């Protein structure tokens, strides 16, 4: 299954907590080999050195993270987004 999408914010509102892309059309299969990296093109989203994401097994979610050059991985959250943030994304995964 391949999903692609565009996220465009005109006002991020007052949401708090970790950011994720939810509602994939099918649940990602449950096997260690089924973790898949997602591809992104971002605008007005702040993060450490690298923006990364992956499809979470047994879920319908793309987890969003930032990784420093030192290899420290943390979640992307509401503070990383601006009122004008946008994102194109793609994920191919196994069901």
Biopython code that builds the backbone (N, CA, C, O; Angstrom):
import numpy as np
from Bio.PDB.StructureBuilder import StructureBuilder

atoms = [
    (1, "UNK", "N", (0.849, -1.161, 0.000)),
    (1, "UNK", "CA", (0.000, 0.000, 0.000)),
    (1, "UNK", "C", (0.903, 1.235, 0.000)),
    (1, "UNK", "O", (1.867, 1.302, 0.763)),
    (2, "UNK", "N", (0.594, 2.192, -0.841)),
    (2, "UNK", "CA", (1.297, 3.467, -0.843)),
    (2, "UNK", "C", (0.300, 4.582, -0.577)),
    (2, "UNK", "O", (-0.756, 4.643, -1.207)),
    (3, "UNK", "N", (0.631, 5.454, 0.347)),
    (3, "UNK", "CA", (-0.189, 6.626, 0.636)),
    (3, "UNK", "C", (0.658, 7.871, 0.398)),
    (3, "UNK", "O", (1.855, 7.883, 0.682)),
    (4, "UNK", "N", (0.035, 8.897, -0.116)),
    (4, "UNK", "CA", (0.673, 10.195, -0.271)),
    (4, "UNK", "C", (-0.301, 11.242, 0.226)),
    (4, "UNK", "O", (-1.512, 11.024, 0.223)),
    (5, "UNK", "N", (0.223, 12.372, 0.650)),
    (5, "UNK", "CA", (-0.674, 13.408, 1.132)),
    (5, "UNK", "C", (0.003, 14.741, 1.264)),
    (5, "UNK", "O", (1.222, 14.866, 1.150)),
    (6, "UNK", "N", (-0.819, 15.731, 1.508)),
    (6, "UNK", "CA", (-0.354, 17.094, 1.741)),
    (6, "UNK", "C", (-1.049, 17.623, 2.983)),
    (6, "UNK", "O", (-2.258, 17.458, 3.147)),
    (7, "UNK", "N", (-0.291, 18.249, 3.843)),
    (7, "UNK", "CA", (-0.804, 18.878, 5.055)),
    (7, "UNK", "C", (-0.470, 20.361, 4.955)),
    (7, "UNK", "O", (0.694, 20.726, 4.790)),
    (8, "UNK", "N", (-1.479, 21.213, 5.054)),
    (8, "UNK", "CA", (-1.271, 22.654, 4.981)),
    (8, "UNK", "C", (-1.999, 23.296, 6.153)),
    (8, "UNK", "O", (-3.212, 23.137, 6.298)),
    (9, "UNK", "N", (-1.260, 24.024, 6.993)),
    (9, "UNK", "CA", (-1.858, 24.725, 8.126)),
    (9, "UNK", "C", (-2.035, 26.199, 7.782)),
    (9, "UNK", "O", (-1.138, 26.826, 7.218)),
    (10, "UNK", "N", (-3.181, 26.739, 8.120)),
    (10, "UNK", "CA", (-3.385, 28.174, 8.027)),
    (10, "UNK", "C", (-3.423, 28.786, 9.421)),
    (10, "UNK", "O", (-3.247, 29.993, 9.588)),
    (11, "UNK", "N", (-3.656, 27.933, 10.425)),
    (11, "UNK", "CA", (-3.615, 28.332, 11.827)),
    (11, "UNK", "C", (-3.526, 27.055, 12.637)),
    (11, "UNK", "O", (-4.466, 26.261, 12.639)),
    (12, "UNK", "N", (-2.417, 26.843, 13.325)),
    (12, "UNK", "CA", (-2.230, 25.575, 14.032)),
    (12, "UNK", "C", (-3.100, 25.426, 15.264)),
    (12, "UNK", "O", (-3.184, 24.334, 15.826)),
    (13, "UNK", "N", (-3.742, 26.486, 15.694)),
    (13, "UNK", "CA", (-4.636, 26.389, 16.836)),
    (13, "UNK", "C", (-3.891, 26.168, 18.130)),
    (13, "UNK", "O", (-2.733, 26.564, 18.260)),
    (14, "UNK", "N", (-4.550, 25.532, 19.096)),
    (14, "UNK", "CA", (-3.982, 25.376, 20.426)),
    (14, "UNK", "C", (-3.697, 23.917, 20.783)),
    (14, "UNK", "O", (-3.570, 23.588, 21.962)),
    (15, "UNK", "N", (-3.597, 23.049, 19.793)),
    (15, "UNK", "CA", (-3.304, 21.641, 20.077)),
    (15, "UNK", "C", (-1.955, 21.508, 20.759)),
    (15, "UNK", "O", (-1.048, 22.306, 20.522)),
    (16, "UNK", "N", (-1.825, 20.495, 21.606)),
    (16, "UNK", "CA", (-0.568, 20.231, 22.300)),
    (16, "UNK", "C", (-0.220, 18.756, 22.140)),
    (16, "UNK", "O", (-1.063, 17.941, 21.765)),
    (17, "UNK", "N", (1.030, 18.429, 22.430)),
    (17, "UNK", "CA", (1.453, 17.035, 22.405)),
    (17, "UNK", "C", (2.181, 16.660, 21.127)),
    (17, "UNK", "O", (2.415, 17.498, 20.256)),
    (18, "UNK", "N", (2.535, 15.381, 21.033)),
    (18, "UNK", "CA", (3.285, 14.864, 19.894)),
    (18, "UNK", "C", (2.456, 14.927, 18.623)),
    (18, "UNK", "O", (1.242, 14.725, 18.640)),
    (19, "UNK", "N", (3.140, 15.212, 17.514)),
    (19, "UNK", "CA", (2.484, 15.273, 16.212)),
    (19, "UNK", "C", (2.641, 13.935, 15.503)),
    (19, "UNK", "O", (3.683, 13.287, 15.606)),
    (20, "UNK", "N", (1.610, 13.531, 14.790)),
    (20, "UNK", "CA", (1.633, 12.302, 13.999)),
    (20, "UNK", "C", (0.620, 12.455, 12.877)),
    (20, "UNK", "O", (-0.304, 13.264, 12.959)),
    (21, "UNK", "N", (0.806, 11.676, 11.846)),
    (21, "UNK", "CA", (-0.171, 11.610, 10.763)),
    (21, "UNK", "C", (-0.971, 10.341, 11.000)),
    (21, "UNK", "O", (-0.419, 9.241, 10.983)),
    (22, "UNK", "N", (-2.253, 10.490, 11.218)),
    (22, "UNK", "CA", (-3.092, 9.337, 11.564)),
    (22, "UNK", "C", (-4.138, 9.086, 10.486)),
    (22, "UNK", "O", (-4.365, 9.919, 9.610)),
    (23, "UNK", "N", (-4.760, 7.934, 10.571)),
    (23, "UNK", "CA", (-5.860, 7.618, 9.674)),
    (23, "UNK", "C", (-5.440, 6.989, 8.363)),
    (23, "UNK", "O", (-6.128, 7.152, 7.355)),
    (24, "UNK", "N", (-4.300, 6.259, 8.352)),
    (24, "UNK", "CA", (-3.936, 5.544, 7.132)),
    (24, "UNK", "C", (-5.079, 4.598, 6.762)),
    (24, "UNK", "O", (-5.780, 4.114, 7.650)),
    (25, "UNK", "N", (-5.281, 4.325, 5.470)),
    (25, "UNK", "CA", (-6.452, 3.543, 5.067)),
    (25, "UNK", "C", (-6.446, 2.085, 5.533)),
    (25, "UNK", "O", (-7.509, 1.479, 5.662)),
    (26, "UNK", "N", (-5.266, 1.514, 5.788)),
    (26, "UNK", "CA", (-5.169, 0.137, 6.267)),
    (26, "UNK", "C", (-4.146, 0.085, 7.397)),
    (26, "UNK", "O", (-3.200, 0.872, 7.422)),
    (27, "UNK", "N", (-4.336, -0.834, 8.320)),
    (27, "UNK", "CA", (-3.392, -1.028, 9.418)),
    (27, "UNK", "C", (-2.099, -1.613, 8.877)),
    (27, "UNK", "O", (-2.125, -2.539, 8.066)),
    (28, "UNK", "N", (-0.973, -1.079, 9.319)),
    (28, "UNK", "CA", (0.336, -1.596, 8.930)),
    (28, "UNK", "C", (0.511, -2.973, 9.561)),
    (28, "UNK", "O", (0.183, -3.172, 10.731)),
    (29, "UNK", "N", (1.027, -3.917, 8.786)),
    (29, "UNK", "CA", (1.206, -5.287, 9.255)),
    (29, "UNK", "C", (2.060, -5.367, 10.504)),
    (29, "UNK", "O", (2.823, -4.451, 10.809)),
    (30, "UNK", "N", (1.925, -6.477, 11.227)),
    (30, "UNK", "CA", (2.617, -6.657, 12.502)),
    (30, "UNK", "C", (3.783, -7.620, 12.344)),
    (30, "UNK", "O", (3.667, -8.807, 12.648)),
    (31, "UNK", "N", (4.905, -7.100, 11.868)),
    (31, "UNK", "CA", (6.149, -7.871, 11.785)),
    (31, "UNK", "C", (7.300, -6.882, 11.854)),
    (31, "UNK", "O", (7.192, -5.774, 11.328)),
    (32, "UNK", "N", (8.396, -7.261, 12.491)),
    (32, "UNK", "CA", (9.527, -6.337, 12.636)),
    (32, "UNK", "C", (10.000, -5.789, 11.300)),
    (32, "UNK", "O", (10.411, -4.631, 11.224)),
    (33, "UNK", "N", (9.954, -6.587, 10.253)),
    (33, "UNK", "CA", (10.382, -6.136, 8.937)),
    (33, "UNK", "C", (9.428, -5.168, 8.278)),
    (33, "UNK", "O", (9.721, -4.660, 7.196)),
    (34, "UNK", "N", (8.287, -4.895, 8.903)),
    (34, "UNK", "CA", (7.288, -4.019, 8.290)),
    (34, "UNK", "C", (7.435, -2.552, 8.692)),
    (34, "UNK", "O", (6.668, -1.715, 8.219)),
    (35, "UNK", "N", (8.408, -2.216, 9.560)),
    (35, "UNK", "CA", (8.676, -0.797, 9.833)),
    (35, "UNK", "C", (9.191, -0.171, 8.544)),
    (35, "UNK", "O", (10.136, -0.681, 7.942)),
    (36, "UNK", "N", (8.582, 0.926, 8.117)),
    (36, "UNK", "CA", (8.968, 1.575, 6.874)),
    (36, "UNK", "C", (9.191, 3.057, 7.106)),
    (36, "UNK", "O", (8.436, 3.700, 7.836)),
    (37, "UNK", "N", (10.234, 3.600, 6.483)),
    (37, "UNK", "CA", (10.503, 5.036, 6.571)),
    (37, "UNK", "C", (9.578, 5.789, 5.630)),
    (37, "UNK", "O", (9.242, 5.301, 4.551)),
    (38, "UNK", "N", (9.173, 6.970, 6.043)),
    (38, "UNK", "CA", (8.343, 7.842, 5.218)),
    (38, "UNK", "C", (9.224, 8.926, 4.600)),
    (38, "UNK", "O", (10.287, 9.253, 5.128)),
    (39, "UNK", "N", (8.769, 9.472, 3.483)),
    (39, "UNK", "CA", (9.464, 10.577, 2.813)),
    (39, "UNK", "C", (8.683, 11.866, 3.050)),
    (39, "UNK", "O", (7.452, 11.866, 3.053)),
    (40, "UNK", "N", (9.417, 12.968, 3.249)),
    (40, "UNK", "CA", (8.787, 14.251, 3.553)),
    (40, "UNK", "C", (9.408, 15.387, 2.769)),
    (40, "UNK", "O", (10.582, 15.343, 2.400)),
    (41, "UNK", "N", (8.605, 16.402, 2.524)),
    (41, "UNK", "CA", (9.069, 17.717, 2.079)),
    (41, "UNK", "C", (8.356, 18.711, 2.980)),
    (41, "UNK", "O", (7.128, 18.794, 2.962)),
    (42, "UNK", "N", (9.113, 19.469, 3.770)),
    (42, "UNK", "CA", (8.550, 20.332, 4.810)),
    (42, "UNK", "C", (8.781, 21.803, 4.516)),
    (42, "UNK", "O", (9.739, 22.177, 3.840)),
    (43, "UNK", "N", (7.884, 22.631, 5.035)),
    (43, "UNK", "CA", (8.026, 24.071, 4.972)),
    (43, "UNK", "C", (7.543, 24.660, 6.296)),
    (43, "UNK", "O", (6.443, 24.350, 6.751)),
    (44, "UNK", "N", (8.353, 25.498, 6.905)),
    (44, "UNK", "CA", (8.029, 26.167, 8.175)),
    (44, "UNK", "C", (7.757, 25.191, 9.318)),
    (44, "UNK", "O", (6.852, 25.408, 10.125)),
    (45, "UNK", "N", (8.537, 24.126, 9.381)),
    (45, "UNK", "CA", (8.518, 23.193, 10.506)),
    (45, "UNK", "C", (9.936, 23.171, 11.059)),
    (45, "UNK", "O", (10.878, 22.841, 10.339)),
    (46, "UNK", "N", (10.094, 23.521, 12.340)),
    (46, "UNK", "CA", (11.426, 23.555, 12.942)),
    (46, "UNK", "C", (11.752, 22.184, 13.531)),
    (46, "UNK", "O", (10.873, 21.493, 14.045)),
    (47, "UNK", "N", (13.007, 21.806, 13.452)),
    (47, "UNK", "CA", (13.448, 20.523, 14.002)),
    (47, "UNK", "C", (14.953, 20.552, 14.163)),
    (47, "UNK", "O", (15.624, 21.468, 13.687)),
    (48, "UNK", "N", (15.475, 19.544, 14.836)),
    (48, "UNK", "CA", (16.924, 19.446, 15.022)),
    (48, "UNK", "C", (17.553, 19.181, 13.653)),
    (48, "UNK", "O", (17.113, 19.791, 12.679)),
    (49, "UNK", "N", (18.508, 18.348, 13.528)),
    (49, "UNK", "CA", (19.275, 18.210, 12.295)),
    (49, "UNK", "C", (18.564, 17.430, 11.190)),
    (49, "UNK", "O", (18.808, 17.689, 10.012)),
    (50, "UNK", "N", (17.693, 16.486, 11.537)),
    (50, "UNK", "CA", (17.005, 15.693, 10.527)),
    (50, "UNK", "C", (15.549, 15.479, 10.932)),
    (50, "UNK", "O", (15.249, 15.216, 12.096)),
    (51, "UNK", "N", (14.653, 15.596, 9.959)),
    (51, "UNK", "CA", (13.236, 15.301, 10.158)),
    (51, "UNK", "C", (13.018, 13.888, 9.649)),
    (51, "UNK", "O", (13.308, 13.600, 8.487)),
    (52, "UNK", "N", (12.510, 12.998, 10.497)),
    (52, "UNK", "CA", (12.323, 11.597, 10.106)),
    (52, "UNK", "C", (10.932, 11.131, 10.537)),
    (52, "UNK", "O", (10.311, 11.723, 11.420)),
    (53, "UNK", "N", (10.467, 10.089, 9.915)),
    (53, "UNK", "CA", (9.187, 9.510, 10.279)),
    (53, "UNK", "C", (9.107, 8.078, 9.795)),
    (53, "UNK", "O", (9.845, 7.669, 8.899)),
    (54, "UNK", "N", (8.207, 7.324, 10.395)),
    (54, "UNK", "CA", (8.058, 5.922, 10.025)),
    (54, "UNK", "C", (6.622, 5.476, 10.258)),
    (54, "UNK", "O", (5.892, 6.065, 11.055)),
    (55, "UNK", "N", (6.236, 4.431, 9.552)),
    (55, "UNK", "CA", (4.937, 3.814, 9.762)),
    (55, "UNK", "C", (5.016, 2.872, 10.948)),
    (55, "UNK", "O", (5.861, 1.977, 10.976)),
    (56, "UNK", "N", (4.149, 3.061, 11.924)),
    (56, "UNK", "CA", (4.149, 2.246, 13.146)),
    (56, "UNK", "C", (3.408, 0.935, 12.891)),
    (56, "UNK", "O", (2.255, 0.947, 12.459)),
    (57, "UNK", "N", (4.068, -0.201, 13.158)),
    (57, "UNK", "CA", (3.431, -1.497, 12.924)),
    (57, "UNK", "C", (2.185, -1.646, 13.791)),
    (57, "UNK", "O", (2.108, -1.098, 14.891)),
    (58, "UNK", "N", (1.219, -2.393, 13.278)),
    (58, "UNK", "CA", (-0.067, -2.654, 13.949)),
    (58, "UNK", "C", (-0.841, -1.364, 14.231)),
    (58, "UNK", "O", (-1.611, -1.299, 15.189)),
    (59, "UNK", "N", (-0.639, -0.347, 13.405)),
    (59, "UNK", "CA", (-1.281, 0.943, 13.625)),
    (59, "UNK", "C", (-1.595, 1.572, 12.277)),
    (59, "UNK", "O", (-1.197, 1.054, 11.234)),
    (60, "UNK", "N", (-2.302, 2.678, 12.300)),
    (60, "UNK", "CA", (-2.598, 3.446, 11.084)),
    (60, "UNK", "C", (-1.989, 4.840, 11.204)),
    (60, "UNK", "O", (-2.622, 5.835, 10.849)),
    (61, "UNK", "N", (-0.754, 4.903, 11.709)),
    (61, "UNK", "CA", (-0.112, 6.168, 12.056)),
    (61, "UNK", "C", (1.302, 6.260, 11.486)),
    (61, "UNK", "O", (2.044, 5.279, 11.460)),
    (62, "UNK", "N", (1.656, 7.462, 11.030)),
    (62, "UNK", "CA", (3.042, 7.789, 10.701)),
    (62, "UNK", "C", (3.577, 8.611, 11.865)),
    (62, "UNK", "O", (3.100, 9.717, 12.118)),
    (63, "UNK", "N", (4.561, 8.077, 12.569)),
    (63, "UNK", "CA", (5.189, 8.776, 13.692)),
    (63, "UNK", "C", (6.174, 9.808, 13.147)),
    (63, "UNK", "O", (6.916, 9.514, 12.209)),
    (64, "UNK", "N", (6.192, 11.005, 13.718)),
    (64, "UNK", "CA", (7.092, 12.071, 13.289)),
    (64, "UNK", "C", (8.140, 12.316, 14.366)),
    (64, "UNK", "O", (7.813, 12.432, 15.547)),
    (65, "UNK", "N", (9.405, 12.393, 13.951)),
    (65, "UNK", "CA", (10.509, 12.585, 14.890)),
    (65, "UNK", "C", (11.535, 13.550, 14.324)),
    (65, "UNK", "O", (11.537, 13.857, 13.132)),
    (66, "UNK", "N", (12.403, 14.018, 15.203)),
    (66, "UNK", "CA", (13.584, 14.772, 14.820)),
    (66, "UNK", "C", (14.798, 14.051, 15.387)),
    (66, "UNK", "O", (14.732, 13.466, 16.468)),
    (67, "UNK", "N", (15.913, 14.096, 14.650)),
    (67, "UNK", "CA", (17.123, 13.421, 15.109)),
    (67, "UNK", "C", (18.302, 14.372, 14.981)),
    (67, "UNK", "O", (18.503, 14.994, 13.938)),
    (68, "UNK", "N", (19.075, 14.476, 16.051)),
    (68, "UNK", "CA", (20.279, 15.308, 16.017)),
    (68, "UNK", "C", (21.399, 14.538, 15.336)),
    (68, "UNK", "O", (21.314, 13.325, 15.144)),
    (69, "UNK", "N", (22.449, 15.266, 14.975)),
    (69, "UNK", "CA", (23.623, 14.611, 14.393)),
    (69, "UNK", "C", (24.254, 13.634, 15.374)),
    (69, "UNK", "O", (24.970, 12.724, 14.957)),
    (70, "UNK", "N", (24.003, 13.804, 16.677)),
    (70, "UNK", "CA", (24.524, 12.889, 17.691)),
    (70, "UNK", "C", (23.668, 11.627, 17.808)),
    (70, "UNK", "O", (24.005, 10.727, 18.577)),
    (71, "UNK", "N", (22.562, 11.548, 17.055)),
    (71, "UNK", "CA", (21.724, 10.358, 17.078)),
    (71, "UNK", "C", (20.619, 10.377, 18.111)),
    (71, "UNK", "O", (20.014, 9.338, 18.377)),
    (72, "UNK", "N", (20.336, 11.530, 18.702)),
    (72, "UNK", "CA", (19.270, 11.636, 19.703)),
    (72, "UNK", "C", (17.938, 11.820, 18.972)),
    (72, "UNK", "O", (17.771, 12.769, 18.206)),
    (73, "UNK", "N", (16.993, 10.909, 19.214)),
    (73, "UNK", "CA", (15.694, 10.909, 18.552)),
    (73, "UNK", "C", (14.628, 11.390, 19.526)),
    (73, "UNK", "O", (14.500, 10.850, 20.625)),
    (74, "UNK", "N", (13.861, 12.404, 19.128)),
    (74, "UNK", "CA", (12.752, 12.899, 19.942)),
    (74, "UNK", "C", (11.543, 13.128, 19.044)),
    (74, "UNK", "O", (11.671, 13.219, 17.823)),
    (75, "UNK", "N", (10.381, 13.218, 19.658)),
    (75, "UNK", "CA", (9.140, 13.434, 18.924)),
    (75, "UNK", "C", (9.045, 14.865, 18.422)),
    (75, "UNK", "O", (9.563, 15.796, 19.038)),
    (76, "UNK", "N", (8.375, 15.019, 17.297)),
    (76, "UNK", "CA", (7.969, 16.337, 16.816)),
    (76, "UNK", "C", (6.678, 16.667, 17.561)),
    (76, "UNK", "O", (5.822, 15.797, 17.722)),
    (77, "UNK", "N", (6.527, 17.905, 18.016)),
    (77, "UNK", "CA", (5.290, 18.255, 18.711)),
    (77, "UNK", "C", (4.768, 19.603, 18.224)),
    (77, "UNK", "O", (5.294, 20.173, 17.268)),
    (78, "UNK", "N", (3.747, 20.101, 18.878)),
    (78, "UNK", "CA", (3.094, 21.334, 18.448)),
    (78, "UNK", "C", (4.040, 22.523, 18.379)),
    (78, "UNK", "O", (3.825, 23.434, 17.581)),
    (79, "UNK", "N", (5.088, 22.530, 19.204)),
    (79, "UNK", "CA", (6.007, 23.676, 19.203)),
    (79, "UNK", "C", (6.864, 23.726, 17.948)),
    (79, "UNK", "O", (7.441, 24.772, 17.651)),
    (80, "UNK", "N", (6.969, 22.636, 17.204)),
    (80, "UNK", "CA", (7.760, 22.599, 15.978)),
    (80, "UNK", "C", (7.027, 23.206, 14.782)),
    (80, "UNK", "O", (7.641, 23.487, 13.752)),
    (81, "UNK", "N", (5.714, 23.407, 14.919)),
    (81, "UNK", "CA", (4.904, 23.883, 13.805)),
    (81, "UNK", "C", (4.606, 25.361, 13.935)),
    (81, "UNK", "O", (4.457, 25.882, 15.040)),
    (82, "UNK", "N", (4.517, 26.044, 12.779)),
    (82, "UNK", "CA", (4.093, 27.443, 12.716)),
    (82, "UNK", "C", (2.667, 27.477, 12.159)),
    (82, "UNK", "O", (2.154, 26.459, 11.696)),
    (83, "UNK", "N", (2.040, 28.635, 12.207)),
    (83, "UNK", "CA", (0.693, 28.762, 11.644)),
    (83, "UNK", "C", (0.659, 28.519, 10.142)),
    (83, "UNK", "O", (-0.402, 28.248, 9.580)),
    (84, "UNK", "N", (1.825, 28.614, 9.484)),
    (84, "UNK", "CA", (1.891, 28.436, 8.033)),
    (84, "UNK", "C", (2.694, 27.197, 7.633)),
    (84, "UNK", "O", (3.224, 27.149, 6.524)),
    (85, "UNK", "N", (2.793, 26.210, 8.498)),
    (85, "UNK", "CA", (3.537, 24.994, 8.179)),
    (85, "UNK", "C", (2.825, 24.194, 7.086)),
    (85, "UNK", "O", (1.599, 24.208, 6.969)),
    (86, "UNK", "N", (3.639, 23.499, 6.293)),
    (86, "UNK", "CA", (3.076, 22.598, 5.286)),
    (86, "UNK", "C", (4.005, 21.400, 5.119)),
    (86, "UNK", "O", (5.188, 21.457, 5.453)),
    (87, "UNK", "N", (3.443, 20.321, 4.598)),
    (87, "UNK", "CA", (4.206, 19.086, 4.456)),
    (87, "UNK", "C", (3.606, 18.246, 3.333)),
    (87, "UNK", "O", (2.387, 18.110, 3.228)),
    (88, "UNK", "N", (4.470, 17.688, 2.500)),
    (88, "UNK", "CA", (4.094, 16.641, 1.566)),
    (88, "UNK", "C", (4.694, 15.362, 2.108)),
    (88, "UNK", "O", (5.819, 15.380, 2.606)),
    (89, "UNK", "N", (3.970, 14.239, 2.026)),
    (89, "UNK", "CA", (4.510, 12.994, 2.566)),
    (89, "UNK", "C", (4.113, 11.802, 1.707)),
    (89, "UNK", "O", (3.138, 11.844, 0.957)),
    (90, "UNK", "N", (4.897, 10.742, 1.840)),
    (90, "UNK", "CA", (4.635, 9.494, 1.141)),
    (90, "UNK", "C", (5.133, 8.343, 2.014)),
    (90, "UNK", "O", (6.175, 8.446, 2.661)),
    (91, "UNK", "N", (4.377, 7.254, 2.023)),
    (91, "UNK", "CA", (4.772, 6.054, 2.759)),
    (91, "UNK", "C", (4.278, 4.834, 1.997)),
    (91, "UNK", "O", (3.105, 4.763, 1.628)),
    (92, "UNK", "N", (5.149, 3.891, 1.765)),
    (92, "UNK", "CA", (4.764, 2.589, 1.218)),
    (92, "UNK", "C", (4.922, 1.580, 2.335)),
    (92, "UNK", "O", (5.972, 1.504, 2.973)),
    (93, "UNK", "N", (3.848, 0.785, 2.575)),
    (93, "UNK", "CA", (3.887, -0.136, 3.703)),
    (93, "UNK", "C", (3.169, -1.438, 3.392)),
    (93, "UNK", "O", (2.417, -1.530, 2.422)),
    (94, "UNK", "N", (3.409, -2.444, 4.227)),
    (94, "UNK", "CA", (2.793, -3.764, 4.113)),
    (94, "UNK", "C", (1.578, -3.843, 5.027)),
    (94, "UNK", "O", (1.607, -3.330, 6.146)),
    (95, "UNK", "N", (0.522, -4.476, 4.562)),
    (95, "UNK", "CA", (-0.676, -4.650, 5.396)),
    (95, "UNK", "C", (-0.782, -6.087, 5.851)),
    (95, "UNK", "O", (-1.721, -6.441, 6.564)),
]
sb = StructureBuilder()
sb.init_structure("model")
sb.init_model(0)
sb.init_chain("A")
sb.init_seg("    ")
for serial, (resi, resn, name, xyz) in enumerate(atoms, 1):
    if name == "N":
        sb.init_residue(resn, " ", resi, " ")
    sb.init_atom(name, np.array(xyz, "f"), 0.0, 1.0, " ", f" {name:<3s}", serial, name[0])
structure = sb.get_structure()
